[in-house]
Amino acid sequence: MFHNTLSTLFFSTIILMSFALTSSAATKSPNKVIYTQYTDYNKEVLPKLDQGYTVVKHDNYVGPKNKTKDAIIKAAKALRSNLVMVKSDFGYDTVSFNIYYLKNTKNVTGFGAETVPMPLHIRQNFHSNDGCTLGEIDYASPAYNADLHKDDVIVKVNDILITSCKKFHNSIRNKKTVKLNVWADNKTYDIELKLQTK
């Protein structure tokens, strides 16, 4: 009987622990979006760019139909934005929204693009495993302004061959300007790019 009581207690504890873990996991959001309203771009939005955020998208909406907070957050999640700053003005029969979707891009500080493992279709055309492939490009970032695109491959930085994305990150760290050799559309070209500095 003592053995049965211990078994019952053991299994009850296991069930309670698994329930607690499931509950805590359910409350965590894998893509949490902070939604905030602002009144002054220069004093509220612009400082965020100095804190490591970049603008993924800027949406300026004017019309008779109201945008809901839920719809804006849903759009932010689709853009992988983790901060939305909204300014709204309500008129007699129209409403205007000035929305900045931002995300923290500390992975490549000052550059404004994600770096990703080289996809198979790029490797087959590029004919090499070297280089660093670009992922999503952040709106109005140095990479965006230099007309870089998703799936472009960084071949060299300042004439040094890039053999991995880690080497690319290290090559641009603490630099103000860099010379990039880029492969895109089966051609390579050189660009000079000014990085954002804090």
Stockholm file with secondary structure:
# STOCKHOLM 1.0

chainA/1-198         MFHNTLSTLFFSTIILMSFALTSSAATKSPNKVIYTQYTDYNKEVLPKLDQGYTVVKHDNYVGPKNKTKDAIIKAAKALRSNLVMVKSDFGYDTVSFNIYYLKNTKNVTGFGAETVPMPLHIRQNFHSNDGCTLGEIDYASPAYNADLHKDDVIVKVNDILITSCKKFHNSIRNKKTVKLNVWADNKTYDIELKLQTK
#=GR chainA/1-198 SS CHHHHHHHHHHHHHHHHHHHHHHHHHHCCTTCCEEEECSCIIIIIHHHHHTTEEEEEEEEEEESSCCCHHHHHHHHHHTTCSEEEEEEEECSSCEEEEEEEEEECGGGTTTCEEEECCCHHHHHHHTCSCSEEEEEECTTSHHHHTTCCTTCEEEEETTEECCSHHHHHHHHTTCSEEEEEEEETTEEEEEEEECCCC
#=GC SS_cons         CHHHHHHHHHHHHHHHHHHHHHHHHHHCCTTCCEEEECSCIIIIIHHHHHTTEEEEEEEEEEESSCCCHHHHHHHHHHTTCSEEEEEEEECSSCEEEEEEEEEECGGGTTTCEEEECCCHHHHHHHTCSCSEEEEEECTTSHHHHTTCCTTCEEEEETTEECCSHHHHHHHHTTCSEEEEEEEETTEEEEEEEECCCC
//
